[in-house]
Amino acid sequence: MTDPAPGAPVSRNARRERLVGLLVLGIALVLLVSSPTWFASGSVAVGVAQLVLGLVLAGVGAFLVRRSGTA
């Protein structure tokens, strides 16, 4: 598969992938930033689960954003 020309318009699917990827990255950021409150309140299991979910979502979001840049 060839790379698109630098001035070529981005396809609608690539734009949608990028927006969904940025949304997922934003959700991951909120989860990662708010997880210390669970640790402070003594709910360590919820804090760990929130950290793991935040990291997984960050990976998925980064993948979608990178893939939309090459589409």
C-alpha positions in Angstrom: 0.0 0.0 0.0 1.4 3.4 -0.9 1.4 6.5 1.3 -1.0 9.2 0.3 0.4 12.4 -1.2 1.1 15.2 1.4 -1.6 17.4 -0.1 -4.2 14.7 -0.6 -7.5 15.1 1.4 -7.9 12.7 4.3 -10.6 10.1 3.8 -13.6 10.2 6.0 -12.8 6.9 7.7 -9.3 8.2 8.6 -10.8 11.3 10.1 -13.3 9.3 12.1 -10.6 6.9 13.3 -8.5 9.9 14.5 -11.5 11.5 16.3 -12.4 8.2 18.0 -8.7 7.7 18.9 -8.6 11.2 20.5 -11.8 10.5 22.4 -10.4 7.2 23.7 -7.2 9.0 24.7 -9.2 11.6 26.5 -11.1 9.0 28.5 -7.9 7.3 29.3 -6.4 10.5 30.6 -9.4 11.1 32.8 -9.1 7.6 34.2 -5.4 7.8 34.9 -5.6 11.3 36.5 -8.5 10.4 38.7 -7.2 7.0 39.9 -5.2 8.4 42.9 -8.5 9.3 44.5 -9.4 5.6 44.8 -6.0 4.9 46.4 -6.5 7.7 48.9 -9.9 6.5 49.9 -8.7 3.0 50.5 -10.2 1.3 47.5 -7.0 -0.1 46.1 -8.7 -2.7 43.9 -10.7 -0.1 42.2 -7.7 2.1 41.8 -5.6 -0.7 40.2 -8.5 -1.6 37.9 -8.9 2.0 36.8 -5.2 2.3 36.1 -5.2 -0.9 34.0 -8.2 0.2 32.1 -6.7 3.6 31.5 -3.5 2.1 30.2 -5.3 -0.2 27.9 -7.5 2.6 26.5 -4.4 4.8 26.1 -2.8 2.1 24.0 -6.0 1.6 21.9 -6.3 5.4 21.4 -2.7 5.8 20.4 -3.0 2.9 17.9 -6.1 4.5 16.3 -4.5 7.9 16.0 -1.3 6.5 14.5 -3.2 4.3 12.1 -5.4 7.2 11.0 -2.2 9.2 10.2 -1.0 6.5 7.8 -4.4 5.9 6.1 
